[in-house]
Amino acid sequence: RPPLLGEVKGTPTIRLYTPKKKQKPGSNSKKVVNDYQYERKAVDMKRFLDGQMPDFVEKVREPKDLEKFEEKAIKNGLPRVLLFSSKPNTSPLTKYLSTEFRRRMLLAEIKPNKKNEEILKRYGVEKMPALIVVPPPTAEGGEEGEEGAAPIAFDGDKFTRNKLHGFLSKHSLKEPVVPKKKEEAKTDDGEAGKTDETGGEDPKKTVKSEL
């Protein structure tokens, strides 16, 4: 038995191995082990797997969340994907897209609550679900709304995996943006100190600091 599998006390044993979030780009060598401890029914197993899916979706519950999301995307030169959804929970399909296009575009989920009314008006969203891509500013320093950076709405009749993947593939970066490593920075007194360009992740925050 490979050491990675760990101790198995009885059978049948169902165990899920997922890669740790913080690893070198492109590496999945470090794993997290999760034992399945629920009923052996399809609905329970699906719920367990859905809950364990990687999730890089930024949650926008108010305008301040959108501002932080936009700052993060612009700082890293990433296209922005705005998903307007009335569903209470993030769907497995949305989680999949956030992982598939991670570091090539940034995906935010916006709920139609009272605080987000102005955001819906800003993008002309009247029906749910709605998906809009906002390209990054042009190399010449153009801002959102200028030629080459106008919002692009998904006009498909169904939000299927293939259609959404094809649409986002057209507007994502070809190569992923690799976060900058920690660099030595000098403090006011001349001593060297380390600063993290991407910052640590606070689970209480709706907008993640890391890519």
N, C-alpha and C positions, 0 to 999 in steps of 0.2 A: 504494500500500500504506500503510495507517495506521501511524504510528510505533509504536503499541502492540504491533504484531505482531513487531517486531524484524527481525533479518536472517534470511532463509531461504536456506540454501545449496543445498538439494536438495529434490526431491519424490519420494515423498510425505513430508511432515513433519507429525508429530502433536505438538501443543503444548497444554498445559493452562494456563489463566489462572485463578488463584484470588485472592480478595480478601485483603489483608493483615489479620492479626488485630487489630492495634491501630489503629483508626480511630474517627472520630466515630460515635456510635450512629446506625444507619440508613444510613451511607455505605459504599459499596464501590468508591470511585473508584481507590484504590491497589491494584495487582495484583502478584502474584508469578507469574513465568513458569517453567513446568516443561516441559522437552522430554522426550518419550517416546522411550526408547532401547532398548526391548525388542522381542521378536518380535511380529509383527502377527497374533497369535492371540487369540481372544476371551478365553480364560482368563487370558492375560498382561495384556491390556488392562484387564480387570475388576480384577485384583489391583492394578494400578497406580492405577486410579481409587479403589478402596477405601482404599488407603494415603494418598491425597491428600485424603480427605474431612475437613472441619472436625471437630474432636473436642473437646467441652467436658465430657466425662465425667470425673468424679472417681473415682480408683481407691482403693478401701478394701482394704488388705492386712492391717490390724491395727486394734485398737480406737482407737489414737491418731489414725489417719486419719479415722475416723468422728467423733471429737470435733472435729477441725478443720473437717470438713465441716459438722457441725451448727452450730458457732459462726458460720461464714460465712453459712449460710442464715438463721439467726436474726437476725444483725446486719443483713442486708438485707431481712428480712421475707419470705423466699421459701419456698414449699412445698418439701418434700424428697421426692425420688423415690429409692427404694432398689430397685435391680435385683440380685437374687441369681441369679448365673449361674455354671455350671461350665465354660463355654467358655473356652479358654486366651486367646483374643483378643477384643477389643471388636468386636462385629458392626457392619456398615454401618448396620443399622436403629437400633441404639443411638446411634451417632454422629449419625444424622439427627435423632433425637428430641432429643438434647442441643442441637443447633443450632436446631431448630424452636422449642423452648421456652426458648431461652437468655434469661436475665434475667427470665423469668416463673416459673421453677422451677429447682431445682438437682438434677442427676441424679448419683447415685453407683452404681458397680458394685462389688458385694461378692462375693468369691470364697469358696467353702466350704473354706477351709484351717483348720488347727488353731487359729490365733490368732483366727479369726473365729467360733469355735464359740458363744461367749456371745452374739454379735450375732444369730446364727440363732435361738438359744433365746429371746432377748428378743422377737423378732418372730414366733415360732412357725412358722418356715420349716422344712418337712420335705421338700418336693419342689422341684426346679429345672426350669425357671426360675420365679421368683416376683417379683412387682412390688408394691411398697407405697408409697403416698403418705402423707406426714405433713404435714398442714396447719400453717401457721405459728401461733404463739400468738395468741389473740384480742386484740382492741383493748383489752380490759379488763385485759390482762396475764396471761391464762390460760396455763398451761404444757401441754406435751405430755401427752395422755391425758385432759385435761379436756374438757368438752362443746365440740364444735366443732373439736377438735384431735386426736381419736383417729385412729390409723393406719387407712388405707383400703386394702384389698387388691384387686388386679385379679383378678376371678373368671372371666375369659373362658377358653374352652377352647383358644384358639389365640392365639399372640403374633404377630398380623399387624399390618402398618403401620396399616391403617384402624382396627382395634379399639383398638390402643394409643394412637393419635392421638386418637380420640374420648374415651377414658377420661381421658387427661392433660389434654385441653382443658377438661374439667369442673372440674378442680382447680387449674389454673394461674391466675396473676394475669392480669387482663384487659389490663393495660398493663405493659410492661417496666420494670424498675428501672434507672434510669440511674446509673452509678457517679459518685460525687462527684468534682469536679475537684480538682486540687492547690490547697491553701489555704495562705495564709501563716500560719505559726505562730511565736510568739515563744519564744526559748530562754531559759534561766535568766539569761543576762547581758543580756537585753532586746533582742538582735538578732533580726531576722526570718529565719526559715528555712522552707523548703518541706517539707511532709509529704505523702506520697501515701496517700490514704485506702484505695485498693485494693491498693497494693503492686505490686512487679514480679513476674514469673513466673519461677520456678526450674524448669527442665525436670526436675530430679532429684526434685522434690517430687511426691507422689501427689495432693495436694489443691492445686489452683491458687489463687493469691491473687486473681487478677482474676475478674470476673464474665464 
